Amino acid sequence: MSTAVIFRHPFREGGAGSRDLLRRAACRYSGLSPDALGPVDQGPWGKPFFPQVPGLHCSVTHSGGWWMCALAPCPVGLDLQEHRSYVAPAKLSARFFHPWEDAFLAREDYRSFYRVWSAKESYVKYRGRGFSLDPQSFSVVSREGKFPGIEGVWIQELPCFPDYSLVLCTHKPMQVCLLSL
């Protein structure tokens, strides 16, 4: 089974930038020097990658006071969401989520809102498209109302900080290692 490594780091304005943190994490993950790793580039929808190391896949997220990245030998999408009390989940769900997701959340009185949100964002990051993919055009909840339930991908909820949701999306189950940077 392949392994995805997730690095976490406190995120502060004026602190290390996301690209710098990603380069540090990628050097640690790969064992490559910064010169061998080369520059960080971005795909057309903003997904970072290392042109000199095509077998190194990454995804970056930050929310609240945390920055995280996932590094793996295959495409990955990672999303972290801080649970915010001022968010109106019913309104957001009806406006932006697929009808299957909205129905699932309504049945649960919106308790799983951040789980679904993180799963959707991890999926669009996995695809490398960001929200150029209309969030209503796909569902991370199956037609039968099971979560997660998107065909052809593996969505894995991971233990995280209190009041945060963390989700990794890959094409197959992966072992996950969480490290501080």
Helices and strands as residue ranges (DSSP letters): E 3-10, H 18-30, H 34-37, E 41-42, E 48-49, E 57-63, E 66-72, E 77-82, H 89-96, H 99-107, H 113-126, G 130-132, E 154-158, E 164-170, E 175-180
